Amino acid sequence: MAYDLITMGRIGVDLYPLQTGVPLARVSSFGKFLGGSATNVAVAAARLGRRTAVITRTGDDPFGAYLHEALRDFGVDDRWVTAVPGLPTPVTFCEVFPPDDFPLYFYRQPKAPDLEIDAHELDLDALGEARILWVTGTGLSEEPSRTATLAALAHRARAGTTVFDLDWRPMFWKDPDTARRFYAEALRHTTVAVGNLDEVEVATGVREPHAAARALLDAGVELVVVKQGPKGVLAVSSQGVSTEVPPLPVKVLNGLGAGDAFGGSLCHGLLEGWDLERTMRHANAAGAIVASRLECSSAMPTPDEIEAALTAGAVL
């Protein structure tokens, strides 16, 4: 049976402080969680009943073993999660200063194992059969992950739905111009592009949401989703359908992971065949729910939780 969603990209251990409003130097206790954007998207979709898998790599260490256990607990297939001897599993710390300041500290040296995904190890049959493939901009930042990501996209040949999460992380790149060249190559094989204002600017050189959406459509994408923070989300399709949906009111605890919940819900809506506005409202609600919680992966909402938020018109 084909997967509903295969994601490809980052995985790691999130060590999040159990105290809010406290600088990292003064935090006394942390919670340990499965992390990594592409991995969290797979978890979010699995929570919504989807059959998901992730292609990534860990260190051959206890943290890597923990990530396998967590993936299985969340119902995400871990068959393509392999160990890289000699490289440690990445760890990410954050500081939590609600409502809008959540600095991230990535420990991915000397190199993150998830950047060691190799094109020769890809299960091309599974990639071709999956209803949705989700790849990220970070996967383009280094070899061999860059070649593997582009090979997966090319093999799909725009069949089904192929989502490119623009996922701009400046610490992983020399400069935006370098990223833009590889982003353009990925966009040639993409049917859906998703990003915030910084990310669409890196991809297109344009920051204004409608102009950036038009530039991405001109690159051949069929659906563009621009996340605008407090202004909500803009979605524009190549068929001329457009919607702009405001955010759902929420008391933010930790905004990290909200975009991954949005992504998992977006995939769910596309698979359900919902209209654009319903898909965006559902995805906004999923993201808002996670923003009200401390963790990311284990905070991903269930269908009932999303429906309750939509019915209430807020995250209560």
C-alpha positions in Angstrom: 0.0 0.0 0.0 1.4 3.4 -1.0 2.1 6.0 1.7 -0.1 9.0 2.0 3.0 11.1 2.8 6.8 10.6 2.8 8.9 13.4 4.2 12.6 13.9 3.7 14.9 16.0 5.9 15.9 16.9 9.4 15.6 14.8 12.5 17.0 15.4 16.0 16.4 15.6 19.6 14.7 18.8 20.9 15.7 19.7 24.5 13.2 22.4 25.5 13.3 24.3 28.8 10.6 23.5 31.3 10.8 27.1 32.5 9.5 29.9 30.3 10.9 33.4 30.2 14.2 32.2 31.4 17.5 32.5 29.5 19.2 29.2 28.6 22.1 29.9 30.9 19.6 29.8 33.9 17.4 26.9 32.8 17.5 24.1 35.3 15.4 21.4 33.6 14.6 20.3 30.1 12.1 18.0 28.3 13.4 15.7 25.6 11.3 15.4 22.4 11.5 14.1 18.9 12.4 17.0 16.6 13.2 18.1 13.1 10.9 19.9 10.7 10.4 17.2 8.1 10.0 14.6 10.8 7.4 16.7 12.7 5.3 17.1 9.5 5.2 13.3 9.3 4.1 13.1 12.9 1.5 15.8 12.4 -0.1 14.0 9.4 0.1 10.6 11.3 -1.9 12.2 14.1 -4.6 13.0 11.5 -4.8 9.3 10.5 -2.4 9.4 7.6 0.1 6.6 6.7 3.5 8.4 6.8 7.2 7.7 6.7 10.3 9.8 6.9 13.6 9.5 5.1 16.4 10.7 7.3 19.5 9.7 9.2 20.7 9.7 12.8 23.8 9.1 14.7 24.6 5.5 15.8 24.1 6.5 19.5 21.5 6.4 22.3 19.7 9.5 21.0 19.4 7.8 17.6 17.8 4.8 19.3 15.4 7.2 21.1 14.3 8.8 17.8 13.4 5.4 16.3 11.3 4.6 19.4 9.6 7.9 19.3 8.8 7.6 15.6 7.2 4.2 16.1 5.2 5.5 19.0 3.8 8.3 16.8 2.9 5.8 14.1 5.5 7.0 11.6 7.4 4.4 9.6 11.1 4.5 10.4 12.4 2.0 7.8 14.3 4.7 6.0 15.9 6.2 9.1 19.5 4.9 9.1 22.5 5.5 11.3 25.7 7.3 10.2 28.7 5.9 12.2 30.9 8.7 13.6 28.4 11.5 13.5 26.3 12.4 16.6 22.5 12.7 16.5 21.7 16.4 16.4 20.4 18.2 19.5 18.5 21.5 19.4 17.9 23.8 22.4 15.6 26.7 22.5 14.6 29.6 24.8 11.0 30.3 25.4 10.0 33.9 25.7 6.3 34.1 24.8 4.6 35.3 22.8 7.0 35.8 19.9 10.7 35.1 20.9 11.9 31.6 20.7 15.7 31.5 19.8 17.0 28.2 18.5 20.4 26.7 19.1 21.3 23.9 16.7 24.1 21.5 17.6 24.8 19.8 14.3 28.6 19.6 14.2 30.8 18.3 12.6 27.9 17.5 10.3 24.3 16.5 10.8 23.6 12.8 9.8 20.4 13.9 8.0 22.6 15.7 5.5 24.2 12.3 4.7 21.1 11.0 2.9 22.4 9.4 -0.3 20.6 9.2 -3.6 21.8 5.7 -4.2 19.9 4.5 -1.1 16.5 6.0 -2.0 13.6 3.7 -2.5 12.5 5.2 -5.8 9.5 3.0 -6.1 8.0 4.1 -2.8 8.8 7.7 -3.6 7.0 7.5 -6.9 4.0 5.8 -5.4 3.5 8.1 -2.4 0.5 10.4 -2.6 2.6 13.3 -1.3 6.4 13.8 -1.1 7.6 16.6 1.2 11.1 18.0 1.0 12.9 20.9 2.6 15.3 23.7 1.8 17.7 22.5 4.5 18.0 19.3 2.6 19.6 21.3 -0.3 22.2 23.0 1.9 24.9 20.3 1.7 25.9 17.2 -0.2 25.0 14.3 -0.5 21.6 15.4 0.8 21.3 18.0 -2.0 21.7 15.5 -4.8 19.4 13.0 -3.0 16.7 15.6 -2.6 16.8 16.7 -6.2 16.9 13.1 -7.3 13.8 12.3 -5.3 12.0 15.3 -6.9 13.1 14.5 -10.4 12.0 10.9 -10.0 8.5 12.1 -9.0 8.4 14.2 -12.2 5.6 16.3 -10.6 3.4 13.2 -10.4 0.9 13.4 -7.5 1.7 16.2 -5.0 5.2 17.3 -4.3 5.6 19.9 -1.6 8.7 22.0 -1.2 9.0 23.5 2.3 11.3 26.4 1.6 12.6 26.1 5.2 15.2 28.8 5.1 17.7 28.4 8.0 20.5 31.0 7.4 23.0 29.2 9.7 23.1 26.3 7.2 24.0 28.4 4.2 26.8 30.6 3.0 24.3 33.3 1.7 20.8 33.6 0.3 22.1 33.8 -3.3 23.6 30.4 -3.0 20.4 29.0 -1.7 18.3 30.6 -4.4 20.1 28.7 -7.1 19.3 25.3 -5.7 15.8 26.4 -4.6 15.1 27.3 -8.3 16.2 23.8 -9.3 13.9 22.2 -6.8 11.0 24.4 -7.8 11.1 22.9 -11.3 9.8 19.6 -9.9 7.5 21.1 -7.2 3.7 21.3 -7.3 3.2 23.0 -3.9 5.6 25.6 -2.3 5.2 26.6 1.3 7.1 29.3 3.2 7.0 32.4 5.4 7.9 35.9 4.2 11.7 35.4 4.8 11.6 32.1 2.9 9.6 33.2 -0.1 12.1 36.2 -0.4 15.0 33.8 -0.4 13.3 31.7 -3.1 12.2 34.6 -5.3 14.0 37.8 -4.3 10.6 39.3 -3.6 9.1 39.8 -0.2 5.6 41.2 -0.9 3.3 38.1 -0.4 1.2 38.4 -3.6 4.2 39.2 -5.8 6.2 36.3 -4.3 3.3 34.0 -4.9 3.1 35.1 -8.5 6.8 34.5 -8.9 6.5 31.0 -7.5 3.6 30.3 -9.8 5.6 31.6 -12.7 8.3 29.0 -11.8 5.7 26.3 -12.4 4.3 25.6 -9.0 0.6 24.8 -8.9 -0.2 26.0 -5.3 1.7 28.6 -3.2 1.2 29.0 0.5 2.7 32.1 2.1 2.6 32.2 5.9 2.4 35.9 7.1 2.6 35.5 10.8 0.0 37.8 12.6 -1.6 38.6 9.2 -2.5 34.9 8.6 -1.9 32.8 5.5 -2.2 33.5 1.8 -2.8 30.7 -0.6 -2.9 31.1 -4.4 -3.3 28.4 -7.0 -2.4 28.3 -10.7 -6.1 27.9 -11.5 -6.7 31.5 -10.2 -8.2 30.5 -6.8 -6.9 32.6 -3.9 -7.7 32.9 -0.2 -6.3 34.8 2.7 -7.2 33.4 6.1 -6.5 35.2 9.4 -4.8 33.4 12.3 -6.9 31.7 15.0 -6.7 33.5 18.3 -4.4 31.7 20.7 -2.3 32.4 23.8 1.1 31.5 22.5 3.4 29.4 24.8 6.0 28.2 22.2 5.6 29.1 18.5 8.2 26.5 17.4 6.5 23.5 15.7 3.4 25.4 14.7 4.6 25.5 11.1 5.1 21.7 11.1 1.6 21.2 12.4 0.4 23.5 9.7 2.3 21.4 7.1 0.9 18.1 8.3 -2.6 19.5 8.2 -2.0 21.0 4.8 -1.1 17.6 3.5 -4.2 16.1 5.1 -6.5 18.7 3.4 -4.9 18.2 0.0 -5.4 14.4 0.4 -9.0 14.9 1.4 -9.6 17.1 -1.6 -10.9 20.1 0.5 -11.3 23.5 -1.1 -8.5 26.0 -0.5 -10.1 28.0 2.3 -11.1 25.0 4.3 -7.6 23.5 4.0 -6.0 26.8 5.2 -8.4 27.2 8.1 -7.7 23.6 9.3 -4.0 24.1 8.9 -4.1 27.4 10.8 -6.0 25.8 13.6 -3.5 22.9 13.8 -0.6 25.4 14.0 -2.3 27.5 16.6 -2.9 24.5 18.9 0.8 23.6 18.8 1.7 27.2 19.5 -0.3 27.0 22.7 1.9 24.0 23.9 5.5 23.7 25.0 6.7 20.7 22.8 6.4 20.1 19.1 6.1 16.5 18.0 4.0 15.3 21.0 1.9 18.4 20.8 0.6 17.7 17.3 -3.3 17.9 17.5 -5.9 15.2 16.8 -8.8 15.7 14.4 -11.1 16.3 17.4 -8.9 19.0 18.8 -8.7 20.8 15.5 -12.5 20.7 15.0 -13.0 22.0 18.6 -10.7 25.0 17.9 -12.5 25.7 14.6 -15.9 25.5 16.2 -14.8 27.8 19.1 -13.1 30.2 16.8 -10.0 30.2 19.0 -7.7 27.8 20.9 -9.1 27.7 24.4 
